Amino acid sequence: MLLLWGVLAGCSATAEARSPPKKRPEDHVAGEQIWERSCWQCHGEANDGQGPAAAALPDGVPDLRNTVDPSRYGELVDVILDGRGDMPAFRTEMDKHQARRALIYMERIDELAKDRSNAKPPADEPLKDEAAGDETKEEENPSAN
């Protein structure tokens, strides 16, 4: 009986060891969580240096749109972890992998902004007056003729 219990206990441990590992969120998803916790208050939602805390800093916050280059990750991770100028060090809040994920999310912010600026409504689609909530066609100004 004791032998049977030992075999069954071993099977249970083996089954647990074979279960698939929990899936880690994609880097930009994890980076967004880090960004929301530690970065956007100064750097702003658009990465433009216009966060709500930026006005309180004597030298302001730099506009970081389109400045993140993967070839500079090492240097930029050091800035995040050690701070620079008015920017505090975040070494006690995150490790180098989390800092890198925040940079990946910063790139994602830039990509989404480019996608939005490149998206234009088709010429035959009516323009929407967002304030009034209705559609209006672009018309020529009759007094200009």
N, C-alpha and C positions, 0 to 999 in steps of 0.2 A: 504494500500500500504506500509506504514511504517512497519507494522507487517511482511509482506512478505519479505521485504528487510532484516529485522533482522533475520528471519528464514534462508534465503539463506546465509547470512553472517556467521551464526552459523554452517551451513553445511560445508561451505568452511574451516572454522577453524578446524572442527572435522576431515575432510579428511586429512588436513595437519598433524594433530596430529597422525593419524593412519599410515602415510607413514613410510615405514621401515627406520630404521636409516642407515646412511652411514656406509659401512663396513670398519672397521679399518684394516690396513695391518697387516699381521702376524708379530709376535714379531721379527723373524729373518730378515724380510724385513725392518721393521722400524729400527732395529739394524744396518743393513748394511748402511742405510743412515746416521745414527749417526756416525758409524765407519769411513765412507768416509769423513765426515765433520770434525771430531775431533781427530781421533786416528791413522789412517794408516800412517800419515806422520812420526811418530816416531816408531810405532810398526811394520810397514811394512805390505804389502798385505798378507803375510803368517803368520802374528802374531809372527814373528821370531826376532823382534827387529832391523830389517835392513831397516827401512823406510828412506827416503831421508833426514830427519832432524836428524836422530840418530847420525850421525857422528859429529854434532856440539855440542853434549852433552858430558861433560867431563867424566862421568861415563858410557856412552853408554845407551842402552835401553835393559832391560832384555828380553830374549826369553820367550814368554808366551805360546808357543805351548803346548797343553795338560795340562795346569795348571788350567783351569776354571772348577770348580766343583760346581754344583748347591747347594750343602750343604754350600758353602762358599760365596754365592751371597751377603749376608748382609755385610760381611767384604770387599768384592771386590767392592761393590757399594760405600762404604765409601772411599775406596782408590781413585776411580774415582772422586767422588764429592769433596774430601778434598785434594787430591794430596798426593804424597809421594816422598821423595828425589828430583830428578830433574823433576819429573812429576808434572805439574801444577794442580791446583784444577779446576774442570769443573762445580762446583755448579751453576755458573752464566749462563752456557750454557745449562744445562740439569737438569732434576729432577731425583729422584731415579728410577722411572719407565723407563725412557729413558736409564739410566746407566745400568739397568738390561737387557734391550733389546740389548745394545751393547755387554754385556757378552754372551747373547744367540747367537748373530752373531759370536762372537769369537769361541764358541763351534762349530758352523756350519763350520767355516773355518777349524778347526781341523778334523771334520768328512769328509769334502770333500777331504782333503789331504790324509786321510787314505784310502778313496775309490779309489783315483787315484793311490796310491802306491800298493793297492791290485789288481788292474786291470792289468792283463797280457794278451798279445795276445795269442790266441790258438796256439798250437805247429804247426799245419798244415797251419797257415796263414803266408804269407811272411812278412818279416820285411821291413819297409819302410825307405829308406834313405831320411830323411827329408830335408837335405841340397840340394840334387839333385832332390828331388821330385819323385823319381822312386822306384820301389820295387826291392828288392834284396833278394835272398834266402840265408840262412846261409849255407855256404859250409865249408867242412873240408879243412884245410890248406894242400895242396898237398905236400909241402916240409916237413911237420911234419911226414909223413909216412916213 
